Amino acid sequence: MLDRAAHRVADRLARRRSAPALHPHGVLCSGTLAVSGRTDGEWGVPWLDRPGSYAATVRWSRALGLPRRLPDGLGLAVRVMDADGPGTALDMLFTSSGSGRLGRHLPLPRPRAQTGPYSTLLSYRVGDRERVLAAFPVRDSRDATGGALPTLWQELARRPVRFDLRAAAAGEPWRTFASLALEAVHTAPATSTLSYDPYVHSLPGLHPTGRLRRLRDAAYAGSRRGRAAGDPVDP
């Protein structure tokens, strides 16, 4: 029942927009993700326990596509290239949220992009435990006001925009496992949107739990169908 409703709503919204139902417009960035690694192997995940540096493609977007003067749920979609060898990818989807025990599971609309954390909201299987992943902006002491999404181009022109990536289970403190630096912004073609899927692009020992997967898959399928139907036909 919920699956069909999500499919129908996403289909209609995408048809109206001729764009994805959620996160219809965004800024595409390239950067570097550096895994710090742990010599004690405590994460229990090969990719997290060994140091490494990877190219990353990141899409920064507003969930509902509201006017930029209004708070909106902000999305940070991260694709780590060649994470498990050449040609493989790891996708992580973060949404603006709180950082507390409950707040990390709830989307939090925000007017500015760098004034708070982003989390996966739902848990990941990290080794033998379930943990939430989060991206915490690293604030520059020269910037007292933070960077709003409309000024991201200017922010990146001045310096890389940085995040600490952390993980925590219930009752655990946040622990950093990687750093992410956004170094350049690119103009994405208006007719295509890079599709991130954390279920398809995951790693052994590091993947989202199955909670709400059917609902999410139904909504994304409806969005793809509606977007295809709403695309203009070339003469």
C-alpha positions as CSV (number, residue, x, y, z in Angstrom):
1,M,0.0,0.0,0.0
2,L,2.7,2.5,1.0
3,D,4.9,1.4,-1.8
4,R,2.2,2.1,-4.4
5,A,1.4,5.4,-2.9
6,A,5.0,6.5,-2.9
7,H,5.4,5.4,-6.5
8,R,2.3,7.4,-7.5
9,V,3.2,10.6,-5.7
10,A,6.8,10.5,-7.0
11,D,5.6,9.8,-10.6
12,R,3.2,12.8,-10.5
13,L,5.7,15.2,-9.0
14,A,8.4,14.2,-11.5
15,R,6.0,14.6,-14.4
16,R,5.2,18.1,-13.3
17,R,8.8,19.1,-12.8
18,S,10.4,17.1,-15.7
19,A,13.0,16.5,-13.0
20,P,13.5,14.1,-10.1
21,A,10.7,14.2,-7.6
22,L,13.2,14.9,-4.8
23,H,16.4,16.9,-5.1
24,P,15.4,18.2,-8.5
25,H,18.3,20.6,-8.9
26,G,21.8,20.5,-7.5
27,V,25.4,21.5,-7.7
28,L,27.9,18.8,-8.9
29,C,31.3,18.9,-7.3
30,S,34.5,16.9,-7.6
31,G,36.8,16.3,-4.7
32,T,38.9,13.9,-2.7
33,L,37.9,11.5,0.1
34,A,40.7,10.3,2.4
35,V,40.1,7.4,4.7
36,S,42.2,7.6,7.9
37,G,42.3,3.9,8.6
38,R,42.8,2.1,11.9
39,T,45.8,-0.1,12.7
40,D,43.8,-2.0,15.3
41,G,41.2,-3.0,12.6
42,E,38.5,-1.9,15.0
43,W,35.9,-1.1,12.3
44,G,36.0,-4.6,11.0
45,V,35.6,-3.3,7.4
46,P,38.7,-3.5,5.1
47,W,37.9,-0.3,3.4
48,L,37.6,1.6,6.7
49,D,40.6,0.0,8.4
50,R,43.1,0.7,5.7
51,P,44.3,4.3,4.8
52,G,43.4,5.4,1.3
53,S,42.7,8.4,-0.9
54,Y,39.9,8.4,-3.5
55,A,38.4,10.7,-6.1
56,A,34.8,11.6,-5.2
57,T,31.9,13.1,-7.1
58,V,29.4,14.9,-4.9
59,R,26.0,16.4,-5.6
60,W,24.8,19.1,-3.2
61,S,21.0,19.7,-3.6
62,R,17.8,20.9,-2.0
63,A,15.3,18.1,-1.3
64,L,12.0,19.9,-2.2
65,G,13.5,22.5,-4.6
66,L,12.0,25.4,-2.5
67,P,13.1,29.0,-3.2
68,R,16.6,29.5,-1.8
69,R,15.5,32.1,0.7
70,L,13.5,29.3,2.5
71,P,14.9,26.5,4.6
72,D,14.9,23.1,2.8
73,G,16.1,19.7,3.5
74,L,19.7,19.6,2.1
75,G,21.2,16.6,0.4
76,L,24.8,15.6,0.1
77,A,25.2,12.6,-2.2
78,V,28.8,11.2,-2.3
79,R,30.2,8.8,-4.8
80,V,33.6,7.4,-4.0
81,M,35.3,6.2,-7.2
82,D,37.2,2.9,-7.3
83,A,36.5,2.3,-3.6
84,D,36.8,-1.5,-3.9
85,G,39.1,-1.7,-6.9
86,P,39.0,-0.2,-10.4
87,G,35.5,0.4,-11.8
88,T,33.7,0.0,-8.4
89,A,31.9,2.8,-6.5
90,L,30.6,3.5,-3.0
91,D,27.5,5.8,-2.7
92,M,26.6,7.5,0.5
93,L,23.5,9.7,0.8
94,F,23.5,12.3,3.6
95,T,20.6,14.6,4.6
96,S,20.7,17.7,6.8
97,S,20.0,16.6,10.3
98,G,20.8,16.9,13.9
99,S,23.7,15.1,15.6
100,G,22.0,13.8,18.8
101,R,20.7,10.4,19.5
102,L,17.3,11.1,17.9
103,G,18.2,14.1,15.7
104,R,20.6,12.1,13.6
105,H,17.6,10.1,12.4
106,L,15.4,13.1,11.4
107,P,15.7,15.4,8.4
108,L,16.3,19.0,9.5
109,P,15.5,21.8,7.0
110,R,18.2,24.4,6.9
111,P,18.7,27.7,5.0
112,R,22.5,27.4,4.8
113,A,24.5,24.5,3.6
114,Q,27.4,24.5,6.0
115,T,25.8,25.3,9.4
116,G,25.2,21.8,10.6
117,P,25.8,18.1,10.0
118,Y,24.3,15.7,7.4
119,S,23.5,12.1,8.3
120,T,22.3,9.0,6.5
121,L,19.2,9.1,8.8
122,L,18.9,5.3,8.6
123,S,21.6,3.0,9.9
124,Y,24.4,1.3,8.0
125,R,25.8,-2.1,8.7
126,V,29.4,-1.3,9.7
127,G,31.3,-4.5,10.4
128,D,29.3,-6.3,13.1
129,R,27.3,-3.2,14.3
130,E,24.7,-0.9,13.0
131,R,25.9,2.7,12.9
132,V,24.6,6.0,11.4
133,L,27.1,7.8,9.1
134,A,27.4,11.6,9.1
135,A,29.2,14.4,7.4
136,F,30.2,17.3,9.7
137,P,31.3,20.6,8.0
138,V,34.7,21.8,8.9
139,R,34.3,25.5,9.5
140,D,37.0,27.9,8.4
141,S,37.8,30.6,11.0
142,R,37.8,33.2,8.3
143,D,34.2,32.5,7.5
144,A,31.9,33.6,10.4
145,T,28.6,33.3,8.5
146,G,28.8,29.9,6.8
147,G,28.2,29.2,3.1
148,A,24.7,29.1,1.6
149,L,24.1,26.9,-1.4
150,P,23.8,29.9,-3.8
151,T,27.3,31.0,-2.9
152,L,29.0,27.6,-3.1
153,W,30.7,28.6,-6.3
154,Q,32.4,31.5,-4.5
155,E,33.3,29.3,-1.5
156,L,35.0,26.7,-3.7
157,A,36.8,29.5,-5.6
158,R,38.4,30.6,-2.4
159,R,39.3,27.2,-0.9
160,P,38.1,23.6,-0.7
161,V,34.9,22.9,1.3
162,R,35.7,20.3,3.9
163,F,33.8,17.7,5.9
164,D,34.7,15.1,8.5
165,L,32.9,11.8,7.9
166,R,32.0,10.1,11.2
167,A,30.1,7.0,12.4
168,A,28.3,6.2,15.6
169,A,26.1,3.4,17.0
170,A,23.5,4.1,19.8
171,G,25.4,5.0,22.9
172,E,28.7,5.6,21.1
173,P,30.4,8.9,20.5
174,W,31.0,10.1,16.9
175,R,34.2,8.7,15.5
176,T,35.9,10.1,12.4
177,F,36.7,7.6,9.6
178,A,37.4,9.9,6.7
179,S,37.7,13.5,5.4
180,L,36.0,14.9,2.3
181,A,37.3,17.9,0.5
182,L,35.2,19.5,-2.3
183,E,37.6,21.1,-4.7
184,A,35.8,22.2,-7.8
185,V,32.2,22.7,-9.0
186,H,30.9,21.6,-12.4
187,T,27.9,22.4,-14.5
188,A,25.8,19.3,-14.9
189,P,23.8,18.8,-18.2
190,A,20.2,19.9,-17.7
191,T,19.0,16.7,-19.3
192,S,20.7,14.3,-17.1
193,T,21.2,13.7,-13.3
194,L,23.8,11.4,-11.8
195,S,21.9,8.6,-10.1
196,Y,23.2,7.6,-6.7
197,D,22.1,4.3,-5.2
198,P,23.6,3.2,-1.8
199,Y,22.1,-0.3,-2.1
200,V,23.7,-1.0,-5.4
201,H,27.0,0.8,-4.8
202,S,28.0,-0.5,-1.4
203,L,31.0,-2.4,0.0
204,P,31.5,-5.7,1.9
205,G,30.8,-4.9,5.6
206,L,29.6,-1.4,4.8
207,H,26.1,-1.0,3.4
208,P,22.7,0.4,4.4
209,T,20.3,-1.8,6.3
210,G,17.2,-3.0,4.5
211,R,14.8,-0.8,6.5
212,L,12.4,1.1,4.2
213,R,14.3,-0.1,1.1
214,R,11.1,-1.2,-0.7
215,L,9.5,2.2,0.0
216,R,12.6,4.1,-1.3
217,D,12.8,1.8,-4.4
218,A,9.2,2.4,-5.2
219,A,9.6,6.2,-4.9
220,Y,12.7,6.3,-7.1
221,A,11.0,4.1,-9.7
222,G,8.0,6.4,-9.8
223,S,10.3,9.4,-10.1
224,R,12.2,7.9,-13.0
225,R,8.9,7.0,-14.8
226,G,7.4,10.4,-14.3
227,R,10.6,12.2,-15.3
228,A,10.8,10.1,-18.5
229,A,7.1,10.9,-19.3
230,G,7.8,14.6,-18.6
231,D,10.9,15.0,-20.7
232,P,10.3,17.0,-23.9
233,V,10.5,15.1,-27.2
234,D,13.0,16.4,-29.7
235,P,11.3,17.6,-33.0
